[in-house]
Amino acid sequence: MASVEAFLEILKRPTIWGMMQFLGPVWFAFVLGVIMGWVWRPRWARASLGNCKFDVSAPSSPSTFVPAAPVKDFGMNQSLDSCLLDDNGLNKEQKALPAAVDGGAVCSQSELIKEDGVLVMYEDFEHLRQLVERKDGGPPWKHMMDRSTQNMIFQSLQRDPETGPPQYCSRTVYEDATPELLRDFFWDDEFRTKWDDMIVHAAIIEECPTTGTMMVHWIRKFPFFCSDREYIIGRRIWESGRSYY
């Protein structure tokens, strides 16, 4: 209450010293926040974007074959799209090499069953494809950021549907990476914890050895004034030749 009265008093008789007294703490908090954000930024953001390359000769952590359900009549595209619908920490995430879809699909039945059916179904894939190709009939996407280097292009988009939470989509095109390398890189949670220091915990809750469908648990850390966020993610890969969805 005293601060409000002091502010009203400054407005009645504004002086340079009075304004400095009131705005000084605000500017101090702003500068402190910028410094903390710069120091706290993730490890992968500290590296020079100009040196961003995939080392094909250096595999990540040892991993086995990733099962994937085949999808017929899909084209190929050397890019990686990721669409994320934020829904109170519960996400269905698909990392993919998207292209046009003209045919049907042959998908194995997942052994991961929830109360309402399979954890990640073909309908989820079809919905993701429509989001990536901007054919879902929703509002237009707004560009948030565009970055590029000699061997990489990154785009970030966002939109606000009439119903539901905000939606975010990112598109990354790599010039020096194979589809298999991208698939293994983004699917390897053990290796992710080594380059993404925002991930403090990653564990597989359930996994289907037939289709590769997974339920994973992530914990992301935030600055000390924010609590960590937990995610339960259902994910699955669909394969078409050397394209992966």
C-alpha positions in Angstrom: 0.0 0.0 0.0 2.9 2.3 0.8 4.4 1.8 -2.6 1.1 2.7 -4.3 0.8 5.9 -2.3 4.5 6.8 -3.2 3.8 6.2 -6.9 0.7 8.4 -6.7 2.7 11.1 -5.0 5.3 11.0 -7.7 2.6 11.3 -10.4 1.2 14.4 -8.7 4.6 16.1 -8.4 6.9 14.3 -10.9 10.7 14.9 -10.4 13.6 13.2 -12.0 14.9 11.9 -8.7 11.5 10.6 -7.7 11.1 8.8 -11.0 14.6 7.3 -10.7 13.7 6.1 -7.2 10.6 4.3 -8.4 11.9 3.0 -11.7 15.4 2.0 -10.4 14.3 -1.3 -8.9 12.3 -2.1 -12.0 15.3 -1.6 -14.2 17.5 -3.6 -11.8 15.1 -6.5 -11.9 15.0 -6.3 -15.7 18.8 -6.3 -16.1 19.1 -9.1 -13.5 16.6 -11.2 -15.5 18.5 -10.7 -18.7 21.8 -11.7 -17.1 20.2 -14.8 -15.5 18.6 -15.8 -18.8 22.0 -15.5 -20.5 23.8 -17.5 -17.9 21.1 -20.2 -17.7 20.6 -20.7 -21.4 20.8 -24.4 -22.5 24.2 -25.9 -23.4 23.2 -26.5 -27.0 22.3 -22.8 -27.4 25.8 -21.7 -26.4 27.4 -23.3 -29.3 28.0 -21.3 -32.5 25.2 -21.9 -35.0 27.8 -21.7 -37.8 29.4 -24.8 -36.4 26.2 -26.8 -36.2 26.9 -30.1 -38.0 26.0 -33.7 -37.4 29.0 -36.0 -36.9 27.9 -39.1 -38.8 31.0 -41.0 -37.8 30.3 -40.6 -34.1 27.1 -42.4 -33.1 25.3 -41.5 -29.9 24.7 -44.0 -27.2 24.5 -47.6 -28.2 20.9 -48.4 -29.3 19.0 -51.2 -30.9 16.8 -51.1 -34.0 13.8 -48.8 -33.6 10.7 -50.6 -34.7 8.4 -48.5 -37.0 5.1 -49.2 -38.6 5.3 -49.1 -42.4 3.3 -46.5 -44.3 2.6 -46.9 -48.0 3.0 -44.4 -50.9 4.8 -41.7 -49.0 7.3 -39.4 -50.7 10.6 -38.2 -49.2 11.8 -34.9 -47.8 15.1 -34.0 -46.1 13.6 -32.0 -43.3 12.4 -32.4 -39.7 9.1 -31.0 -38.6 7.8 -31.1 -35.0 4.3 -30.1 -34.0 3.5 -29.8 -30.3 0.1 -29.2 -28.8 0.6 -28.0 -25.2 -2.1 -29.6 -23.1 -1.2 -29.2 -19.4 2.0 -31.2 -19.8 0.4 -34.2 -21.5 1.8 -34.4 -25.1 1.7 -36.6 -28.0 4.9 -35.9 -29.8 5.9 -37.1 -33.3 9.3 -36.1 -34.9 9.3 -36.8 -38.6 10.5 -36.3 -42.1 7.2 -35.2 -43.6 6.0 -35.5 -47.1 2.7 -35.7 -49.0 0.3 -38.6 -48.2 -1.6 -40.3 -51.0 -2.2 -43.8 -49.8 -3.3 -45.8 -46.8 -1.3 -47.4 -44.0 -0.4 -50.8 -42.6 0.0 -50.4 -38.9 0.5 -53.1 -36.3 -1.6 -53.1 -33.2 0.2 -51.5 -30.2 0.5 -53.4 -27.0 0.3 -50.2 -25.1 -3.4 -49.9 -24.2 -5.1 -47.1 -22.2 -8.7 -46.9 -21.1 -9.7 -45.3 -24.4 -7.7 -47.5 -26.7 -4.2 -47.6 -28.2 -1.8 -45.0 -26.9 -0.7 -43.7 -30.4 -2.9 -44.6 -33.3 -2.9 -44.0 -37.0 -5.5 -41.2 -36.5 -2.8 -39.4 -34.4 -0.4 -39.7 -37.3 -2.9 -38.4 -39.8 -3.7 -35.5 -37.6 0.0 -34.7 -37.3 0.4 -34.9 -41.0 -2.4 -32.4 -41.6 -0.8 -30.0 -39.1 2.6 -30.2 -40.7 1.2 -29.7 -44.2 -1.1 -26.9 -43.0 -4.2 -28.8 -44.2 -6.1 -29.2 -41.0 -8.5 -26.3 -41.6 -7.3 -24.4 -38.6 -6.2 -20.7 -38.4 -3.1 -19.6 -40.3 0.3 -20.1 -38.7 2.3 -17.0 -37.6 6.1 -16.9 -38.0 7.9 -16.5 -34.7 11.5 -17.0 -35.8 13.6 -17.8 -38.9 17.3 -18.8 -38.6 19.7 -20.3 -41.1 23.3 -21.4 -41.4 25.3 -22.9 -44.3 23.9 -26.3 -43.6 20.7 -25.8 -41.6 17.4 -23.8 -41.8 15.1 -23.4 -38.8 11.6 -22.0 -38.7 9.3 -21.5 -35.7 5.6 -21.0 -36.0 2.6 -20.4 -33.6 -1.1 -20.0 -33.8 -4.1 -19.7 -31.5 -7.1 -22.0 -32.3 -10.6 -20.9 -31.5 -10.8 -23.7 -29.0 -8.0 -25.3 -27.1 -4.5 -24.2 -26.1 -1.9 -22.5 -28.3 -0.2 -24.6 -30.9 3.5 -24.5 -31.9 5.3 -25.9 -34.9 9.0 -25.9 -35.8 10.6 -26.9 -39.1 14.3 -27.7 -39.4 16.1 -28.7 -42.7 19.6 -30.2 -42.5 21.9 -30.4 -45.4 24.5 -32.9 -44.0 22.4 -35.5 -42.2 20.7 -38.7 -43.3 17.1 -39.6 -42.3 18.3 -42.5 -40.2 20.7 -40.3 -38.3 17.9 -37.8 -37.5 15.6 -40.5 -36.4 18.2 -42.0 -34.0 19.3 -38.6 -32.8 15.9 -37.4 -31.7 14.7 -40.8 -30.5 17.7 -41.3 -28.1 16.7 -40.0 -24.8 19.9 -41.2 -23.1 22.0 -39.1 -25.4 19.6 -36.2 -25.3 20.4 -35.7 -21.6 24.0 -35.1 -22.6 23.4 -32.2 -25.0 20.1 -30.8 -23.7 20.8 -29.7 -20.1 17.1 -28.7 -19.7 16.3 -32.4 -19.5 17.2 -33.6 -16.0 15.4 -36.9 -16.3 14.2 -39.2 -19.1 12.9 -42.7 -18.7 10.8 -45.2 -20.6 7.6 -46.1 -18.8 6.3 -48.6 -21.3 7.4 -49.8 -24.7 6.0 -52.0 -27.4 8.7 -54.2 -29.0 6.5 -54.8 -32.1 5.6 -51.3 -33.2 8.1 -49.2 -31.1 5.3 -47.3 -29.5 6.6 -45.7 -26.2 5.4 -43.9 -23.2 8.2 -41.8 -21.8 8.6 -39.6 -18.8 10.6 -36.3 -19.1 11.4 -33.7 -16.5 12.5 -30.3 -17.8 14.2 -27.8 -15.5 13.6 -24.1 -15.4 15.2 -21.2 -13.6 15.1 -21.3 -9.8 12.0 -19.1 -9.6 10.0 -21.6 -11.7 9.3 -25.2 -10.8 10.3 -28.1 -13.0 7.8 -29.4 -15.5 7.0 -33.1 -16.0 5.8 -34.6 -19.3 4.3 -37.9 -20.1 4.8 -38.4 -23.8 3.3 -41.0 -26.1 5.4 -41.4 -29.3 5.7 -43.7 -32.3 7.5 -43.7 -35.6 5.9 -44.5 -39.0 8.3 -45.6 -41.8 8.1 -45.2 -45.6 11.3 -46.2 -47.3 13.8 -43.7 -45.9 11.2 -41.3 -44.7 10.2 -41.4 -41.0 7.1 -39.8 -39.4 
